[in-house]
Amino acid sequence: MIKIACVGKIKDKNLNALILDYQKKINNYHKLEIVEVKDEPINDDYFKVLQIEGQRLLDKIKDDEYVILLDLKGNNIDSIKLSQKIDKLFINNSKITFVIGGSLGLGENIRQRADEAIKLSDLTFLHQMTRLILLEQIYRCFKILNNENYHK
């Protein structure tokens, strides 16, 4: 199973429709679950906000899950390498969990739990857009792994 654990809900109905479309496409290849946790109101204590959101994410992650953070400090990876990574991870792991933080990023508590961190780009995206981009990349991975055509 692939799980995406993320902070906050998608409020834009158009963005949500695209997300649901990719979720449906991915489910034709592999079980996918999206888990949302409440985002903490931002105040002057960013560290506390990150810790609270991090704990909410941790509460949704089990010990047997392989956790990959989406983080600007993570390793660069292209679509082919991501597809190979997913393929290899499923050999020894039944659950891969991608984590998307909130608008402030990720707390140290969730960073310590992660098995690795990747970045989708050197650009910074809204965390809501990151969810769509990740889903598109996961879908692309399954197309690559199944030797199926997909636009470039």
Order of alpha helices (4+ residues) and beta strands (2+ residues): beta-alpha-beta-alpha-beta-alpha-beta-alpha-beta-alpha
